Amino acid sequence: MNWPDITQFEATVGRLATKEDTNKNRASFLLQSKDGQRIGKPIEMELPCFALFHDEDCDEPKRTVIFQAEEADGIKYFGGWLIDDETQIVGYDTDFEIIKIK
């Protein structure tokens, strides 16, 4: 299985994502309260990183690059890029299996 060069992906690191980050594929979501106020904090981890996304509607895990990790109200959210589907993804940390590619 061939994986892309991880350096071709930008990430949102050490801060909450902005609208510009979502527009430039550095983030997939903005955490906000019901009244539109930004909430949460960034999760300290190495980004971007490779992962497998486990979708309950699909038998096979999907190759993913995670480029955003934020937490709010005790819930951890990851944003990334589904490599084969060429689209953004948002999920809980438990939906992803981070892997190391040599």
Steps between C-alpha positions, in 0.01 A plus 500: 500500500651831391460799730551861385786718618385633839684828440249597230234547770479811716361475852347718768736463796500664844187711446134475413420484130374803312264535205808561285644166618184319388509678164864396444453135610701545821189432708161332457293664773452794737385421853235749611241533773131528410532879500794490258784556748821305438558223754758234563874472498754340269620149582876467525606235251719465194312634197455421221498125555372192324201306632237249408143627531258234620152572366219278626340519153809364324668161545850625421678782688577808292849646460508845655732790575404670826582871493286635784440388860287696748315426822186651652286387793716191546450382142795473259440579132731430207483655156676369198509393140374167369777415257309274263170691513678836464273669752516640852389299802407586859471239772563418862849391599362148553407482128867513399796268538822701475770310314869549430618471142869430449 
